[in-house]
């Protein structure tokens, strides 16, 4: 069984036991429930929600919160002597999918 969940403005296809990186969640530890389930796929077919499947939840456990690799951004204006260098590290949460209930 698999499910398509929506979190952080993105959609993820998950199976039980998968470890995925999602946009940072507002929890420090424990379980996370994803109730925005777009689709649930089973052996006998798939259930597609309008927009979400009623009563379907995906339970996951939070493994860690962290930051991604640094992305360097450099802007300049030619012949003006104007330069600016910035860096960005996107925060993420690593979760392990425990169960899919549909």
VMD Tcl script that draws the C-alpha trace (Angstrom):
set ca {
  {0.00 0.00 0.00}
  {1.22 3.50 -0.78}
  {-0.08 7.02 -0.32}
  {0.50 10.47 -1.77}
  {0.68 13.09 0.99}
  {0.87 16.85 0.82}
  {3.09 18.84 3.19}
  {5.06 22.05 2.84}
  {3.48 22.82 -0.54}
  {4.85 19.62 -2.07}
  {3.51 16.13 -2.67}
  {5.34 12.93 -1.74}
  {4.62 9.30 -2.67}
  {5.32 7.20 0.43}
  {5.28 3.55 1.47}
  {5.48 2.16 4.99}
  {9.09 2.24 6.19}
  {10.22 5.03 3.85}
  {12.51 7.78 5.16}
  {11.87 11.14 3.49}
  {13.04 14.73 3.85}
  {10.21 17.30 4.02}
  {10.03 21.03 4.68}
  {10.66 21.76 8.37}
  {7.78 20.74 10.63}
  {6.98 22.63 13.82}
  {7.71 19.73 16.20}
  {10.87 18.78 18.07}
  {10.31 15.04 18.55}
  {7.62 12.36 18.53}
  {4.97 11.36 16.05}
  {3.65 13.39 13.15}
  {0.26 12.80 11.49}
  {-0.26 13.81 7.88}
  {-4.00 14.16 7.25}
  {-3.72 15.75 3.79}
  {-3.70 12.46 1.88}
  {-4.29 13.07 -1.83}
  {-4.36 9.42 -2.95}
  {-4.15 5.93 -1.48}
  {-3.04 3.04 -3.69}
  {-3.99 -0.53 -2.79}
  {-3.62 -3.92 -4.44}
  {-7.16 -3.77 -5.84}
  {-6.99 -0.18 -7.10}
  {-6.53 3.40 -6.00}
  {-8.68 5.86 -4.07}
  {-8.32 9.46 -5.20}
  {-9.57 12.28 -3.00}
  {-11.43 15.44 -3.94}
  {-9.10 17.09 -2.92}
  {-8.23 14.79 0.03}
  {-9.25 11.22 0.93}
  {-11.75 11.25 3.82}
  {-10.55 9.48 6.96}
  {-7.08 8.67 5.59}
  {-4.02 9.46 7.70}
  {-0.32 8.73 7.44}
  {1.59 8.40 10.72}
  {5.31 9.13 10.81}
  {8.00 9.52 13.44}
  {10.38 12.46 13.40}
  {14.00 11.37 13.12}
  {15.71 14.77 13.10}
  {15.51 18.42 12.15}
  {18.41 19.97 10.28}
  {19.64 22.27 7.56}
  {20.61 21.40 3.99}
  {23.82 22.25 2.19}
  {24.70 25.88 1.76}
  {23.69 27.56 -1.48}
  {25.81 30.58 -2.41}
  {24.14 33.49 -4.18}
  {26.22 36.23 -5.78}
  {24.77 39.31 -7.48}
  {26.57 42.22 -9.08}
  {26.01 45.18 -11.36}
  {28.60 45.50 -14.09}
  {30.71 48.66 -14.22}
  {29.12 50.02 -11.02}
  {31.28 48.41 -8.32}
  {28.22 46.89 -6.64}
  {28.53 43.29 -5.36}
  {26.64 41.20 -2.86}
  {27.25 37.64 -1.70}
  {24.68 35.73 0.35}
  {24.23 32.17 1.51}
  {21.15 30.10 2.32}
  {20.60 26.79 4.14}
  {17.10 25.38 3.80}
  {15.73 23.80 7.02}
  {14.26 20.30 6.74}
  {12.73 17.51 8.83}
  {13.62 13.86 8.29}
  {10.66 11.54 8.97}
  {10.10 7.79 8.80}
  {6.68 6.60 7.63}
  {5.24 4.20 10.21}
  {1.70 3.42 9.00}
  {-0.86 4.28 6.34}
  {-4.55 4.13 7.34}
  {-7.23 4.52 4.71}
}
mol new
graphics top color blue
foreach p $ca { graphics top sphere $p radius 0.5 }
foreach p [lrange $ca 0 end-1] q [lrange $ca 1 end] { graphics top cylinder $p $q radius 0.2 }
display resetview
